[in-house]
Amino acid sequence: MTKFDEATQAIRVDETTYDVCLDPGYSIGGPLNGGYLMAVALRAVVDASPHAHPVSTSAQFLKAPRPGPARMRVEQLKAGKTAAFARATLLQDDVPQIELLVTTATLNDVEPDYSAEPPHPMPPLEECVRLPAPKPESGMTINAQVEMAFDPPTIGWLSRRPTGRPEARAYFRMAEPQDPDPYVLALAVDALPPVVFSAGGKGWAPTVELTWHLRALPAPGWLTLLGSGRLIADGWFDEEVEVRDSTGRLVAQSRQIARVGRG
């Protein structure tokens, strides 16, 4: 079992309840990463499902849960031969923190009938750059759990030269050797710096709602994350992320609505 597997495990208490322990190693300046929290929730949902894979997840982030003990409550809505539907709630001190609607199914490793080209070409991995190591007091502990190499123009905000467009692109993998799986993909779809940074935004940009789809089981190796946005207005922005595996296959896609941070 990898460290990520341990950090996301859900222990069954009864047919509807799971104990979890939220790991402080996945924080972003204090709050825990939303993708990490979804991975925790999906462990419980899949365990309770007759199907093996979380193919569609919609999460409402009601609060920012703190590291430590928590519980997952899973309610089965309907289970069929090809798909099952569940409602799940992450609770801390009996207070709902995240509400999720999850569809599970069992994906087969088949060639796609059609697959669109990536929305933006990525430079070779050796031409991409890592972000500087965060200061210990920053609370950016997630950086120790993952490796990311960025398309240089999309991190111009580091040197006060943002492109002016909401965008972020990077190669991604876990820091500890681990082949990507659906739970790693849940983390990956929310791993990029907010695309609003590249448009000049600053500060913590909390996710309010995030929906993502598992499209295929990923091959071993680096993932490619391609993030973009369409509108920044009235303190809100959207972010879409496309995830491709080491073979170039589309394996996940997401869209979220979030608040523009204040630096």
N, C-alpha and C positions, 0 to 999 in steps of 0.2 A: 504493500500500500504506500503510495506517495504522500508527501506532506499535504498536497492539495486534496487528495482523497480523504485524508484524516480531517482536514479543515472543513470539509463539506459534508461529512457523514451525518446521516440521520438515523437514530436508533428507535426502532418501533416500541411504543409503549402499549398500544392497543390498536384496533382496526382503524382508528381515525387520528391517532396522536403519535407524534414522534418527538423525542428529545434531540436538540441540537446544541452545539456550543460555537458561538460566533467568534472566529479567530481574529485577534488584533492585528495579525500580519497583513490584512487586506484593507487597511484604512488609507484614506486620501485626505491628509491634513486633519484627521479626526474621524469624520464619518466613514463608514464602511462602504466599499465599492458596491454599486448596485448589481453588477454582473455576478460578483461573488455571492451576494445574498440570493440571487435567483438560482445559482447553482446549488446552494444549500436546500432551497425549497424544492427544487426539481428532484433531488435525491429522494425525498420523502414521497413526492407524487408518483415517480416511476416505480418505487418499491410497492406502492399500493395499487398500481395499475396492472392489468393483464398484458400490457404492451410494453416494449422495451425502450422506446425513444420519445422524448418530449418534442413533438414536431411543431407546436405552436404555443407560445407563452405570452400572456399579457399581464403586466405587473403594474399595480398602482402603489406608489411609494408614499404611504401615509405619514410615516415618521422616519427618523434616522436611528435605527437600532444601535445599541452600544455593544461592544464585545462582551462575550460571556454567555451564560445559559439562556436558552430560549426554547420555544416549542413551535412545532408545525401542526396545524390542524388541517386534515385533508377530508373533503366531502366528495364522494363519488356522485356525479350527476347522471351519467349514462355510460355504459360499456357495451360496445358492439364488437363484431368480428374484425373490423378494420381500424376502428378508432375508439378511444375512451375519453371522457370529458370529466374534469374535476375542478373544484374550487379549493384553493389552499390559502391559509392565513398563517403568517409568521407573527407569533405573539411573544411579548416580553413583559413579565409581571402582569399577565392576562390582558395586556393592552395590544390591540392589533397594530402591527408596524407596516406590513406589506400584505396586500391582497392580490391573489393571482388566479387567473383562469388558464388552465393548461389542457391542451389536447395531446394525448399520447397515441402512438401507432408503432408499428414495427417496419423500419425501412430495410429495403433490400439493396444490395450492391449491384446496381444495374447501370448501363450506359444511358445517358439522357437522350430523349427524343429531340430536344432542342436546348441549346444553352447560349445565352447572349454573351458577347464579349465583355471583358471588364470595362467599367466606365472610365478608367484612367490607367495608363501604363505605369508600372513601377520601375524605377531604376534597379540595377543589380544590387544585391544585398551589400556587397562591398562598397558601394557608393552611398549607402545610407548611413545615418549617424545616430548615436545614442544620446539621450538627454544627460546633462550633468547629474551626478549623484546628488540627491537632495540632502539638505542639512539634517542632522539627527533630530533637531527640535521641530522640524516641519511636520512630523507625523505622517510622512509619505511612506509608510511601511510596505505598500504593495509593490514598490519598485524592486524590492529584494525577492519577490516571488515570480516575477516575469522578466523576460528579455524582449526589448523592442528596439527596432532600428528604423528610423524615420526618413521619409522622403524629404530632403533638406528644405525645399521651399515652404513646406507646411509647418515648420517650426521656426519661421522667421520672427515670430512674436517673442522668442527668447532674447533676440538682439534688437527688439523694438522695431522690427521691419516686417510686420504682418502683411500677408498678400492682399488683405482687404476682402477676401472671399472666405466663407465658412467651409473649411476643409481640413482634413487630417488623414495621413496615409502612413502605414508602417508595416513592417514584418513583425510577427509576434510568435513567441513560444514560452512555455513555462521555464523558469530558471533551473528547476530540477528536471533531469531527463524524464520526459513523459510524452507519449504519443497523444495527440489531441483526441478528445472524445466529446460527446454532447455537453458535458459539464464544463469542460475547458472552453467550448464555444460560447456558453452562457457568459463566462467571464470575458471572453474576447470581444463580444459585441459592445461591451461598455468599458473597454480598456483604453481607448484613445483619449488624449486630452480633448476637452470640449471643442468642437469645430468652431465655436464662436471666438476662441482665442485667435484664430487666424484672421478673423474679421475685426480684431481690435478689442475684443472683450477681455475681462480679467476676473480673477477671483473664483471661488467655488460656484459651480453652476449645477445646482441640484436637479436630478431627474425627477419628474413628476409622474410620468407614465412611459413605459417602454414595452414594445411588442417585438418579439423576434420569432423567426421561423428556422427550424433545422431542415435543411434541404437535402443533405446527403451526409453519410458518415465520412469524416475526413481521413485522408491518407497521412502517414507519419511525416513529420518534418515541419518546417516553418509554415505558419499561416500568413496570409496577406490581408490587412484590414484597410478598406477604402471608405473613408468617411466624408460626408458632404452635408450641406444644409441648403434650404430653399428660402427661408424667411427669418429675419430677426426684427421683431417689432414689439413695442409695448412691454418690454421686459421678458419676452419669451423668445425661444428659438427652437427649431427642429433639428434633428440629426439623424441621418440615415447611414447605416454601415453595411457594407457588403464584405463577406468573409470568403476567401478562396483558400484551398489547401495547396500543398506543395506541387500538385499536378495541375493546378489552375482551375480545378472544379469549384463551382459555387457550392458552398456547404452551409452557409447561414446568411441571413439578412435581417436587419432590424430597423426600426424607426422609433424615436423617442421625442417627447416634448419636455423641455426643461426651462428653467429660469436662467436668465442672463446674470452672471455673477457680478459682484461689485468689488473692485480691487481696492 
